[in-house]
Amino acid sequence: MELYLILKIIFIIGCIMTLYAVIRNLDVIKIILIYLKDKLLRK
């Protein structure tokens, strides 16, 4: 039961860190998505 609790805490911390990283890099992600959209629609 303790192992489950530890894994749940690690998972929650990982989710928070991932969300923080995504929010910090939204402009970079937008540029990449626009580039990929242009690449796909150009064909």
N, C-alpha and C positions, 0 to 999 in steps of 0.2 A: 504494500500500500504506500509506503514511503517512497519507493522508487517511482511509482505512478505520479505522486505529487511532485517530485523533483523534475520528472520529464515534462509534466504539464507546465511548471514554472519556466523551464528552459524554452518550451514551445512558445509561451506567451511573450517572453523577452525577445525571442527571435522574430515574432510577428511585429512587435513594436519597432524593433531595429529596422526591419524591412520596410515598414510603412514610412519611417523617418527618412530612410535612404531614397525611397521613391519620391517623397514630397520634395526633398532637397534637389533632386535631379529631374524635376518635371520638364524644365525647358529643354534639357538634353534629350529626354525621351520624346518630346514633341518633334524635335528636329529629326530624330531617327525615324519616327513614324511617317513624317512628311516625305522623307527621302525614300523610304520603302514604298509608299503609295505612288510616288512619281515613277519609281522603277517598274512597279507592276502595271500601271496604267499606260506606260510608254510603249509596251509591246503591241 
